[in-house]
Amino acid sequence: MIIFLSIGFSHLKSDEKNNELKSKILKNIRCLICQGQSVYDSESEFASSIKLIVDKKINEGLKEDLIYKFLREKYGDWVIYDPGLNKKTYFLWLLPLLLFLFGGAIIYKKITTNKNNKI
């Protein structure tokens, strides 16, 4: 009896863990039909098919990174909200840093020129 209860509870825990993983993955996948919406929030046919695919891949035992790899291969890097760093996404990752440095340089130059003008 105790064995059956422990098997039942472990099955519930794994289902809960799979549901959390599924939600996490679906929130990080962009719906290609609904601009600006994740698959998790979308009700389009594309989102429904991706939800089924992700569920199937999780039940097959695939890890999160392998599911993302599968989706990238099938739909491209754009389908993932958080694309990895690779040759195609260097600009995407470096642009915020470059803008920050450029803005900081402009602010620094304005401050130093204002100080020099006051003297």
N, C-alpha and C positions, 0 to 999 in steps of 0.2 A: 504494500500500500504506500509506504513512504517513498519507495523507488518511483512509483507512478507520479506521485505529487512532485517530486524533485524534477522529473523529466518534464512535467507540465509547466512548472515554473521556469525552467531553463528555456523552454520553447517560447514562453511569453516574453522573457528577457531578450531573446534573440530577435523576435518579431519587433519589439520596441526599438531595439538597436538598429534593425534594418529600416524601420520607418524614419528614425532620426537621420540616418545616412541618406535615405531617399530624399527627405525634405531638404537636407543640406545641399545635395547635388542639384536638385530641381531649382533651388533658389539661385544657384550660380550659373544656370544655363539660360541664355537669352532666347526668347521666342522670336523666331525669324519672321513671323506673321504680324505679331503685335509689337510695334516699335516701342522700346523702352520698358517692356514688361518681361519678367522672368517666366519661365515655363510653369513654375509653381503657382503663379498668380493668373496665368492665362487659361482661357477655356477654348482656344482654337483647336482645330483638328491636328495641327502640327504639335501643339503642346500635349494633347492627349496621346499621340503616338510616341512622343519622347518619354512621357510618364510610363507608358507600357514597356518601352525599351529599357529604361533605367531599372524598373522593377524586375524585369526578366534578368538583366545583368547582375543585379544584386542577389537574386535567388540562385543564379549560376555560381555565385561565390566570388565574383570579381571585386577587386578593391576599388576604392574611389578614383585613384589615379589612372587605373586601366579603363574605367568607364569614361573619364574625361578624354583619354587618348582615343578611344573608339569614336566618341562624338566629334572630336577634332578632325579625325581622319575622314569622317563621313560628311561633316558640315563646315569644316574650316575653323580657324582660330577664333573667328568673330563670334561663334556660338557661345563661348565661355566668357563670363563677365570678368574673370580674373585670369587673363592669359599668362602663360609662363614666359620667362625671359628666353628669347631665341633670336636668331638673325632677323626675323620678320618683325619682332616687337621691340627691338632696342630703342627705336625712336619713341615709341609709346611710353616706355619706362623712363627714358632720359629727358623727355620734354618738360615735365614738371620741375625737375632739378635745374635744367637750363633756364627756364623761366624765372625760377626763384633766384638763381645767381645773377641773371641779367637785371632783374628788378632791384636786387640788393645793390648792384654796382651803380645803377641810376640813382638810387636814394643816397648812397654814400657820396657820389659826385655832387649832387645837389646840396647836401649838408656841408661838404667841404667848401664849395664855391660860395655859399651863403656866409660861412664863417670868414672867408677871405674878403668878401665884399664889405663886411661890417668893420673890419679892422682898418 
